[in-house]
């Protein structure tokens, strides 16, 4: 008797389960579907609800899969650009504090020299500051590479509005400026190099803005 009851109970239970799941499928909320999109029609085996999306006028099953990370070797051209950017960024980070300090010193010197009455007094003042600056900057600046030195001259131009040739000429005279310009030439550099924040020096300017946010942030 028990076997006969179990024999009939099992199909009835499966049938009730199917009816219940189909009812739940048919009771899915379709209010968010635009009125011009045909509503889904459920069949006898539509028992599982799935996400859907309106695409090209149709309601289609849709889901979001997990992110998949794909790794591939970096092309040589891109690797060179990354290396060049990293080298430039490091050079700006190393030399910017010196350029910033140079701008402050020039403002101080110009303000002081404007109060001095004679050329002899101004010359004596420049010599005194020169000894002070050599003591402060000679050792760290000697550690710079030629590339970092070129970036430093760019940044000094940015901070002061004058290229290094004009600065040396102003404080030390034209002969000294020409001498150091000749020395710079042999190191593939140029004391007269300009600074164009919107042209050739856009990358330097972008990195400087990043550094200045650290100083003023």
Secondary structure, 3 states (H helix, E strand, C coil): CHHHHHHHHHHHHHHHHHHHHHHHHHCCCCCCCCCCCCCCCCCCCCCCCCCEEEECCEEEECCCCCCCCCCCCCCHHHHHHHHHHHHHHHHHHHHHHHHHHHHHHHHHHHHHHCCCCCHHHHHHHHHHHHHHHHHHHHHHHHCCCHHHHHHHHHHHHHHHCCCHHHHHHHHHCHHHHHHHHHHHHHCCCCCCCCCCCCCCCHHHHHHHHHHHHHHHC
